[in-house]
Amino acid sequence: MNISATNNLDAFWMPFTANRQFKKNPRMFVSADRMHYTTSDGRQVMDATAGLWCVNAGHNRPKIVEAIRQQAGELDYAPAFQMGHPKAFELASKLVAMSPTGLDHVMFTNSGSESVETALKTAIAYHRAKGDGSRFRLIGRERGYHGVNFGGISVGGIVPNRKMFGTLLTGVDHLPHTHDLKRNAYTRGIPEHGAELADELERIIGLHDASTIAAVIVEPVAGSTGVLVPPKGYLQKLRNICDKHGILLIFDEVITGYGRLGAPFAADYFGVVPDIMITAKGLTNGVIPMGAVFVKNEIHDAFMTGPEHVIEFFHGYTYSGNPMASAAGLATIETYQEEGLLTRGAELAGYFEDGLHSLKGLPHVIDIRNIGLVGAVELEPVAGEPTRRAFQAFLDAYDKGLLIRTTGDIIALSPPLIVEKADIDFIIDTLGGVLKTLD
Ligand SMILES: Cc1ncc(COP(=O)(O)O)c(C=O)c1O
């Protein structure tokens, strides 16, 4: 199929894409099933990235497809404000039942970015609702990714995502990132060194005073910056420092949620429960946009005061918990549970790890890291041309039938949780072939 003859590629300004490069040589998917995409020129491409870290149950799953079909014909939309429909409540209850203890309430959104804004606003408003309105500061982390809205890029720490957009939110500070190639390169699983980086939070608190700080937000495993696994003990330290100072701890589990690490959530994996947990992506298997923000009882309850006819929290979206997304979410959770996908990563993590680390020693590789079913291969950048080498690897892999994701000069892998050992072999062999011939 000649795409450019049938479509004008000009009108669509594509997100996070090298538009001019793409439009000269488009890469189009036209269908997908389980582990594979089909391209517009009829090739099969293995999805080693679960779409954008979201298609955790693989593509074209019957239960999810059927649920959406049925829902569209039954109740297409119901107002999200002052009205309800049963499936949103059912989904929220199921999510609470599978989430770490204490996270007993859920607010729905349409994306990870919206979930982040929801969490940040909730944290600030919670302190105010308790009569502690001086707690307004938000502490993020260098190299953090929390979506693309103003709150998210303010607490985030990826420079190109921030530098074009003016003053951002005020009252934000950042922890140092935890990436330490010198001490931790080629770590299998959780790095040994760097827990002391959490103590930087004490320094930041010393600078601003705890009484001005509302929340700390981190990704338990930083994904979009290139899969940075937290050092041993680091998250527990953050938890302890936040508790000591009355600061809320927010985990952004948009990538780590719904089985990516081999446990339902990273909070389960690390045994550290946040006060607010942000999710999206895998919630609906990526099929219909949806996010869910989990909050502790005491946060929810702090708002449930005043006259009962008055709205308690002035926040929400037209599509919060909309019927189609709720139906997709319910069918997704059922699929995960029926197939044991939320813990399947734990069974395959060792095989995936061995495969990934077998790439050590190939040209330009300077680090390999992994946890659960997510991993990264970091490449030495071409001098003076950052991102060029990894982007070339992405293009070569695509030509060889493999979808990988790159960020800077890091290759990230996060296959659907239905991945089989033979699929892992294909991913590793193909990526190895790409790396061997990379300039
Ligand atoms: C940790 C994290 N937070 C937030 C987001 C933003 O999600 P969305 O693109 O759905 O807005 C992402 C997306 O990759 C993410 O990885």
The ligand as an SDF file (V2000), in Angstrom:
LIG
                    3D

 16 16  0  0  0  0  0  0  0  0999 V2000
    5.7800    7.6600   34.5900 C   0  0  0  0  0  0  0  0  0  0  0  0
    4.8830    8.3280   33.5930 C   0  0  0  0  0  0  0  0  0  0  0  0
    4.0400    9.2870   34.0030 N   0  0  0  0  0  0  0  0  0  0  0  0
    3.2040    9.9030   33.1600 C   0  0  0  0  0  0  0  0  0  0  0  0
    3.1890    9.5800   31.8310 C   0  0  0  0  0  0  0  0  0  0  0  0
    2.2690   10.3060   30.9020 C   0  0  0  0  0  0  0  0  0  0  0  0
    1.3000    9.4800   30.4190 O   0  0  0  0  0  0  0  0  0  0  0  0
    0.3960    9.9430   29.1540 P   0  0  0  0  0  0  0  0  0  0  0  0
    1.3140    9.9150   27.9680 O   0  0  0  0  0  0  0  0  0  0  0  0
   -0.6810    8.9160   29.1240 O   0  0  0  0  0  0  0  0  0  0  0  0
   -0.1080   11.2980   29.4530 O   0  0  0  0  0  0  0  0  0  0  0  0
    4.0430    8.5810   31.3580 C   0  0  0  0  0  0  0  0  0  0  0  0
    4.0710    8.2130   29.9320 C   0  0  0  0  0  0  0  0  0  0  0  0
    4.9350    7.5170   29.4600 O   0  0  0  0  0  0  0  0  0  0  0  0
    4.9340    7.9500   32.2560 C   0  0  0  0  0  0  0  0  0  0  0  0
    5.7910    7.0100   31.8510 O   0  0  0  0  0  0  0  0  0  0  0  0
  1  2  1  0
  2  3  1  0
  2 15  2  0
  3  4  2  0
  4  5  1  0
  5  6  1  0
  5 12  2  0
  6  7  1  0
  7  8  1  0
  8  9  2  0
  8 10  1  0
  8 11  1  0
 12 13  1  0
 12 15  1  0
 13 14  2  0
 15 16  1  0
M  END
$$$$
